Amino acid sequence: MFSEYMDVALKKAQYKIIDDEYPYFAEVPELDGVWATGKTIEDCRIELIEVIEEWVVARLQRGLSIPALSGQTIGTPSRETAAVV
């Protein structure tokens, strides 16, 4: 479930070259606030993977929903289920 979600997120990533010390910029438009930069395209991609992972973990910890991407989802336990566990 998680690896499939990551695969889709990376396929949806949009890359740009910007005028900056770290000229490669990437974002996943469907994931609010998920973006990364790097000195090379590969550095940018590696950073983007870390950002997506951290974003998903932060949302899970806060009990926030994670938007579906091309039918891939990561479910969050309901508060009632979490209280029982």
N, C-alpha and C positions, 0 to 999 in steps of 0.2 A: 504494500500500500504506500509506504513512504517513498521508496525508491521510484515507483511509478510516478508519484506526484512530482518528485524532483526532476525526473526526465521531462515531463510535460512543461514544468516551469522553465527549465533551461531551453527548451525548444521555443517557448514563447518570448524569451529574452530578446530585447532589442539593443543593439550595440551602436555606439556613435564614437566618433573621434572629436574630442573637444580641445580647446586651447588651454592646456593646463600642464602642470608638472607630471600628472598622471593622465595621459591623453585618451586612454580608452575608458569609456563610460558604458555601463549596461544597466538596464532596468527590466523589471517584469511588470508591465502596466497594470495587470489584473491584481497585483499584490501591492497594496498601498504602502509606500515608503521603502520598498525593496529596490535598492540600487547599489552599485559598486563601481570602483575605478581601479585602474592599474597602469603600470608603465608599459606592459605588453598586453595583448589580447588574452593570452593564457593567464597572466596574473589577474586580470579583470575577471575572467571566468571563475578562477579559483576563489577569489574574494566573493563573487556573486553566490557561489554555492554555500559558503559559510554564512553569508547574510540571510539567505533563504532558510537555512537550517535554524539559525538563531531566531528568526522571525516566527517560524512555525512553533518552536519550543516556547517562546514568550507568549504567544497566543494560547497555546495549550495550558500553560501555567495559570493564565488569567481566566481560563474558561471561555475564551472568545472563539467564535466560529472561524473556520478557515475556508475561504472561497474555493469552490470546485473549479478545476482547470480541465477543460476538455473531458469532463465526466469523471476525472480522478478526484477523490476526496480523502480527507483525513478527518475522521470523526472525533468529536469531543464528547467526553462522558457528560451526561446530564448531572446537575448538582445533586439530585436525589441519589443517583448511582454512586457518585463520588462520596457522598456522606455514608453510604452503606459499606463501602470498601474500606 
